[in-house]
Amino acid sequence: MHDTTVIRSAAVVGCEGLQDLTIDGSGQLSAIVPSQQTPPSDKATRIIEANGDWISLGAIDLQINGALGLAFPELQESHLPILDKICRFLWQEGIDGFLPTLVTTSIDNIHRALGVIERYNQQPHTGPAARILGVHLEGPFLNSAKRGAHPEAYLRPLTIPQVDQVLGDYRQLVTLITLAPELDPTGEAVPYLRSLGITVSLGHSLATAAQAQAAYRQGASMVTHAFNAMPPLHHRKPGLLGAALTTPGVACGLIADGQHVCPTMLDLLLRSARGHSGTALPENLFLVSDALAPLGLPDGRYPWDTREIEVADGTARLADGTLAGTARGLLAGAQNLVNWELSSVEEAIALATVAPRQAMGLPQLSVGQPASLLRWRQVAGSQLTAQRL
């Protein structure tokens, strides 16, 4: 067994030139230095030659609705072993951590699912697995006209008493909540949620630019799946997305499966986010999967709450054709951006690994952090692959 591992000649997001990364015997990064500056190795050191490949932390998925046939809103005590299996599966898929996303459903279902996730986090775990970083509540405070696949029967008015009822005894577990700010004319809900330490994202909304800007001033700092379930960008009515793109400190989640957003609009969004130079890495965009329960399963028909979804070529739709989500993982989005020649490899990696950490204030690749690393290779032209080291 080696006491130390050195990864030589690796490309690292944000670093000029190739780097050498040293991992100590406890699995933590102990050094990141320019190549050729690493001291000579001894017999106890394992050497990995990266040969210019990109090395990053694993990805962070802030919006994932389920996997391996289990939708997170349907979690019950008996599902604890399946939840553990999902965490291990996601780790193998390159995910370091994620927010199980509970879409709009009954309060009983929300509380039951939150209780199961809380119990899972309290259990001891061994072996590599993606960490549950908290929970993302996507609803139930959404605009009915932009609810998408969310069931209208369970939507709720956005008031503090309603927020308290939905959170119940689990407010410490809820990390992120998506809401439509126009549902709260008092302007009290966003500051209240922020006082609880909950990040607020705007989505499934008809908010005007003025309403969105007010919510951003009150503490909202994200947008849920940009372009989807909101008015399109309009030259006279920029809406919440236009307000987000012109407000410093607001980050937009992005689904890059080619179905939720046309690649042309992805290109426009990326160009806007890079700033005037056109070369800087976007600071206000991050990738999400929005993956549903069939993630990890083949195409086919699957139950979804009281309804059914059909997954074809990785895209999930309701019987009436409404887009419900995807069955592709987060890294597929990064791969698509490179394959479509919309992003450099560095930018695509950053959107999946650096940007979501930045949006949630999580530690980045740095000395003293656990070395849960991915190695990215570009093969067959623009094809991008990633695997665990």
Beta strands, then each sheet from edge to edge (+ up, - down):
strand 1: 4-10
strand 2: 19-23
strand 3: 29-34
strand 4: 45-49
strand 5: 54-57
strand 6: 59-64
strand 7: 66-67
strand 8: 70-71
strand 9: 95-103
strand 10: 131-132
strand 11: 135-138
strand 12: 174-179
strand 13: 199-202
strand 14: 222-223
strand 15: 251-254
strand 16: 285-287
strand 17: 300-304
strand 18: 307-312
strand 19: 315-318
strand 20: 323-326
strand 21: 373-379
strand 22: 383-388
sheet 1: 3+ 2- 1+ 4+
sheet 2: 5+ 21- 22+
sheet 3: 6+ 9+ 10+
sheet 4: 6+ 9+ 11+ 12+ 13+ 14+ 15+ 16+
sheet 5: 7+ 8-
sheet 6: 17+ 18- 19+ 20-
end
